[in-house]
């Protein structure tokens, strides 16, 4: 899968990464690479949580 990502360096030097299509999925990291890695993990948790929600509705 591919996602468009906003990657912004904050004033304190941290990097904030947000999945554009899923704006509630936002992370911060000390480097660009760390922020992007954390975002991948956060998206994985987000989708697993959504899958569990849809299974309980069935």
Secondary structure, DSSP 8 states (H G I E B T S, - for coil): ----EEEEE-TTS-EEEEETTEEEEEEEESSHHHHHHHHHHHHHHHHHHHHHHHHHH-
